[in-house]
């Protein structure tokens, strides 16, 4: 047996073992991969200090599409950028030196442009994407003030697909959103949370859902909570209440929604991150909305598995979650919703419980190839399928591979040639699925009535015989093939081609692709 076939057999055995294990778990009623914890520690970087890569006071955090991590270091007045996890979250550089004073929140829009809230400047500062040079583009906010367009102690921000910017203001105890209209102009849209009695004491974190509803955390140590607002800013009520019990919060800071609508809360006062199930798209106005706790991670401390006054969280490609562990002056990296640590969120993993980083799904049946017994859905099980990831045309011998096929491209569709310029070349293409083509042959006949004279290499036609018994000879080439011949007589001619697949299966000619007729007059 060849090395390639041995490897394929081993892969199929591993798949079979994994499938049996999954089936056994289901049969015994044992908790499967879906019951695994949402969080698993994966390291940390940065610690208290002043050198690059060490945080003085980490606050807001976000990531870009390449997995780079952006951390607002409030005490050092700048944004620090780190490479993705595969590169060890290596320190890459800073953004905002000499521009920022006390950055708190950071968020990236759909074009990876960087927005930083600075509570001392009273503005949101926007920079180009890091890979584009992160130059300063504009500042939102006119400084301290209460009118729309002014920002008093801005804390965190989020953007929507129209690049509108939503900002929590500690000084004005409100949420304001603004809309950039040009490079130099930003229009204030509206604000909410300014009613009587005040709806916030210390508004902090922000998140938006698919319905445009806005989630706001109140960092008050006495009355910390998370509130919900409709897209117009109309209050829908408290959805997470204060306390230290499961599903309660104390001095909550950053908010984040994952791709499945779950809300993550940096529960700073309780030194943990909590995940809550998504709210329904439509809420009953007669029933107070409350979020249901899914899972909690962390407890006060300095070791692995501990957090101390976390400030914010951000999800990165590869099912990784980064948390600014403010009390410990570091960023903690976690596997999130990825029990098999293959970089795919379990909620959308097409082989949950079995590591398959490529997430390949040949037949698009939402069952990944690593755990699908028939990857190409051709009814031939992978264990006996010679081409387990393709389904190309007919399969007469049921080996899982498409049958060999050839197509005549020259002489083409012309039906008649002059005797002074007869065709001298037959050429075309051939394929035989993953097994490949080992030979291409052609047959050429002069047709008269129901009999044929078949061409022989060397330039002569044989005696008249049945047209149903073609005499083939080898063409040159495989996937691209050709054969030359000489024709001198007028009359009707027929040309056929056939390909042979590795393993010996020979094409049966007889359709418009591999058979052509023409006349010479």
N, C-alpha and C positions, 0 to 999 in steps of 0.2 A: 504494500500500500504506500502511496506517495505521501510526502510530508503534508501537502495541501489537503488530501483527503483525510489524513489522520487528524489535522487541526479541526476540520469541519465536523468530524465525528465527535471529537471532544467537546466542541461547542454545543452540539445537539444534546450530548449527554448532560452537560451543565444546565441547559435549558430544561431538560426533562426533570432533573433533580429539583430545580427551583419551582417548577410547576407542581410537582408532587408535594413539595413542602407547603406551598400556598393552599393546595387542595386539602392537605391534612389538617392545616390550621382551621380551615372552614368546617371540615367535618367534625372536628373535636370541639368546636365552639371556642377555641382559644383566641385570645385577642390578636388580630392580624396587624399589619403595618399601619392601618388607619388609626389604631388606638395608641400609636406611639406618641411620645411627647412632641409638642410643637418646637421646643427649644433644645439645642444641644451645644454646649460651649465649644468654641473652635479657636480660642486665643484672644489676645488683646495687644494693643500697641499704645505707646505714649505713657508717660507717668509724670508726676509733679516735677517741675523743673523749668529751665529757661532755654535749653538747647533746642535746635530744630528736631521735631519729632517728639517733643515732650510738651505736654499741655499745662498751661497755668490755670485756665478756667474754661474747660470745654463746655459748649452750650449746644447750639443748633448743629444739625448734621444732615447731609444729603449725599446722594450718589448719582453718577451719570451712567449712560448706557454702556460704557466700557468698564464699569465696576470701580472707577476711581471714587475716592471718598473725600468729601469736603467738610471740614470741621471749623466752626466759628470759635476762636479762642478769645473770649471777651476781655480778659485781663491783658492780653498782648496786642489787642487792637488789630487783628488780622484774621484772614481765613487761611487754613493750612490744607494742602492737598496731598493725598496719598494714593499710591498705585493700587491696583486690584489685589485680591487675596492671593492669586496665583503668583504674583510678584512679591509676596510677603508684605503687602501694604507699605511698601517703601515710600519714604518721604520724597515728594516731587517738587514742592515749592510752595510759595505763598501768593495770596491775592489780597490786594487792598492796602499794602504797606504805605503809610503816609497819607492814606485817604480815610480809612476807617479809624474810629476812636474806641468804641465799645460795641462790637458786633454781637448780636444775640442769636438771631435766626438766619438760616440759609436755606434757599430752595432753588431748584433748577427748573426751567421751563422745558417744553417739548423740543426745543432747539439747543438744550444744554447751556443756555445763557444763565448767568449766576445772579441771584438777587440776595442781598444781605441787608437785614434790618440792623440799624445802628441806633441804640436808644439815646446816646449823647447827641449825635447829629440831628436826631429827630427826622430821619429819612430812611428810605429804602434805596440802597446803592446797587446799580445794575452794572455788571461786567460782561464782556464777551465770553464765549465758551473758553474753557481752559486751553483747548487745543488750538484755538484761534488767537491766542495771545493774551486773553483775559484783560483787555484794555477797558478802562472806565468808559461806559456809554452814557449814563445819565443818573440823576438822583431824583427820587420821588419825595414829595413832602417839602413844605416851606418852613420847617422848624416848628418849635413849640407854639401851640395855639389850639383853639377849640373849633374853629370853622372847618368846613370840609376842605380837604387839600392840605391841612396842617396835620402833623403827626407828633404826638406827645409821648415820648418814651415808647417807641414801637418795639415789639417783642418778637413775635414769629410771623411768618407770612407763607401763603400758598398762592400758586397761580393756576389759572384754568387754561383751556385750549385756545382761548382768544387772547391770552397773555394779560388778562386782567389780574390785578394783584390785590389780595385780601390781607389785611394787616391787623393784628391786635395792638391796641394802644393802652399801655398801662396808665399813662397820665390822664387820658380822657375816659378811661374805663369803657371802651367801645371797640367795635370792629368796623373798620372802614375799608371800602374797596375803591380802587382807582383804575383808570383805563388809559394806557399810553395812546396818544393820537399821532404823534410824530416823534422825531428824535429829541426834540426839545420841549414838547408839551405833554402833560399828563392831566386828564380830566378826572376830578373826584366824581364818583357815581353816587354813593350813599354811605350811610353808617347806621349801625344798630347797637342796641345795648345801653342807650342813654335815657331810658325811661325812669320814672319814679314809682316805686323805690328802685335804686340802681340794680341792674341785672347782674353786674359783675363787681367784684372787689378788686381782683387782680387778673384780668384776662391775659392768657398766655398762649397756649397751643391752638392750632387751627387744622382742620381737615375738611374736605368736601367729598360728597358722594356722587354717584352717577345721576341722581335726581337733582343735583345742585344744592342740596341741603348742606348747611354749615355746622360743624361741630366745634365747640369752643371750650377749652379748659379754663377753670378759674383756680389760680395758684394759691388762693387764700389758705393759710394753715388751719384756720378755724372752720371754714365753710367750703373747702375744696370740692369741686364738682365738675361734671362735664354737661354742657347744655347743648340743645339742638335748635336750629333755626331753619325756616324754610328759605327758598332762594331769594325771597324779598327781604329777609331779615326778620320775619315775624317769628316770635318765640314759640317753640313747640314743647318746651319744658325741660326739666332736668332728666337726663337719661342715665347718669351714674352719680350716685350720692357720696357724701363724705363718710370717712371712717377708716378703720384699719382692717376690717374683715375682708373676706374674699368678695370681689366684685365691688368694693368700695375704694375710694381714693383719698389721698391726703396730699395737698400741695401739688396737684398734677401739673405737668409741664407739656412737653411735646406730644402731639397726636399724629397718627399716621394710619391710613387705610391700606390694607394689602390688596392684591388683585382680585380677591374673592369677597371684598366688602367688609372684612373683619377690621375692627378698630383696635389699634395698639395705642396704649396710654403709658407714657413715662410717669409712673406713680412715684414721684420723687420723695414725698414724705414717708412712704412705706418702703422705699429702696427696692422697687421691683418694676417690672414691665408686665402689664396685663393685656390680654387679648379678649375682645368681646365679639360675640356673633353679630352679623349684620342685621340691621333693622329691616322690616318689610318695606317694599317700595311705597306702599300706601299705608298710612297710619290711621287708626280709628280715632277720630277727634274726641270720642267719649271715654277713651281708655288711655291713661297716662303711659307714654312710651318709656320702657326701661330696657337697657341692654343686658344681655345674658353673658356672664363670664364663661369663657372657653378654657383659658389656662393662664397661669401666672408664672413668672420666672424671676428668681433672685430673692435675696434677703440681705440685710445690712451686713457688710463685711468687706474684706479686702482680697480674699482668695478667689480662685476659680469658682464660678457659680454664684458669686456674690456681686452685689451692686451697692453703690452708696450715692443716694440722691441723683438718680439718672435724669438727664435733661431732655433727651430726644432720641428718636430711632429712625433708621432709614433702611429700606430693603434694597439689595443689590442683585444683579444677575448672578445666577448660580445658587439661588435659594439661601442667600446669606443676609443676616440682619446685623447692622452695626448700631450700637447703643453708646451714646456719650455718658460715661460713668463719671459724672462731674465730681462727686466726693472723693473719688480715687484718682482724678486727673488722668483718665485714660479713655480709650475707646475699646469696647468689648465686641468681639466678633462671634456670632452664633450661627449655627445651622438652623434655619427656620422652616418648619413644615417639610422636612426632608429626612425621613427616618432612614432611608437607604443611602444618604449622603451622595447622591449622584448629580446634584445640582438642579434637580427639577422639583418644584413644589409638589408635594404629595397630592394636593387637590387636583392637579392637572397631569400628574405623572402617569404615563400610559403603561407602566409596569410597576405599580407601587409595591414596595418591599423587595424589589430586585434592582440592583444598581444598573442603570442603562443611560449613561450621560448623553448619548447621541439622540435618544428619544426617537429613534427611527421607527416609522410605521409605514411599511411598503404599501399595504393594501388600504391604508387610511380607515381602518375599522376601529380606531381608538384603542387598540391593543398593540403595544409595542412589539417589535420583532423579537426582542429578548424573551418574551413570555407568550408569544403567539405560536401555536403549533403549526400554523399554515400562513407564513408571512405574506405570500402573494395571493392568498385566497383562490388558488386554482384547484382546490379539492384534493391536492396531492400533499400529504403531510411532509413537513420539512425533513423528517428523518429519512424519507425515501425520495425526496425531491432533488434532482440533479441541478436545478436552477431555483433555489428556494426564495429568491427575492425578485423574480421577474415573472410576468405573465404576458407572453407575446404570441398571440395568434393560436392556431390549432395545435393540438398535442396528440397526434395519432397514436403514439406508443406509450402515452401516460407516464412519461418519465419526469414530468414537471417542467420540461423545457419546450419552448415554442419550436415547431418543426422548421427545418431549413427552407429558405425561400430565396428565389432569384428573380431578377427583373431585367428585361432587355430594354436598354435605353437607345441603342444604335443598332439598326438603321432608323428607328423611331417610327413615327406615325405615317410616313410617306407610303402610299400604296403602289406607286408606279415610278419606275426609273427608265431612263433612255438606255439603249444598248451600248451607246457610246460612253456612258458614264454609269456603269453598274456599281452597286455597293461592294465594297471590299473589306468591310470591318463589321463585326458583331461585338458589342460591348455592353456591359451592364454592371449591376451590383448584386451582392448576395449577403445573407445574414443567417445565423443559426443560433440565436439567443446567446447565453453565456458560454456555451460549449464551443462555439466558433465553427467556421467553415474549414473543411480540410481539402475540398476539391470542387471545381465547377467544370461542367461539361456542356457542350452544345451539340446539336444535331441540325444539319441543313439538308433539305430535300428539294428536288425539282418535282413538282406535282403535275400529274396528268391523269385526269379522271379520278379513279379511286386507288391509283398506284403511285408509288414514290420511288425516285432514284436518290439514294442517300449519299451525301458527299463523303469522300474519304480523304484523310490527310495526304497531301501530295498533289491535289488539284483535280481529281477525277471523281465522277459519279459512278456508283455501282449499278448493277442491273435493276430492273424494275422489281419491286417487292411491295409488301403491305405498308401502308402509311401508319399502321398501328404498331410497327416494330422499328422505332427510330434507332439509328446507329450513332452513338455519341462518341465524341473525341474530346480530349482535354483542352480547356481554355487556359490562358495564362492569367495568373492572379487569383485572388480569393474574394475578399469583400468588394474589390474593384477588379473586374476581369475583362478580357478581350480575346478575340481570335480573328485572324485574317484568312482570307480565301480568295480564289479567283473565279469569276463567273463570266462565261462567254455566250451562252445561248439565251434566246428569248424564252419567255414562258412564265409560269407561276412557281413561286418558291415559298417554302415554309421553314422557319428557324425556331428551334426550341432550346431552352436552357434548363439545367437542373443543378442544384447544390447538394453537397454531401456534408452532413454534420459530424463533428467529432463523436465517435462511437459507432458510425456506420449508417445512420439513418439517411436515406436518399429521398430528395424531393420528388414528388409525383407531378410532372408537368401537365399542363392542360388548361390554364386560365389565361386571361389577357395579359398578365404580367410576364409570364415566361414563354409565351407563344406569339409569334408574329408571322404574317403572310405579306407578300409583296409580289409585284409583276415587273418584268423587264420587257420592254417592247422596242 
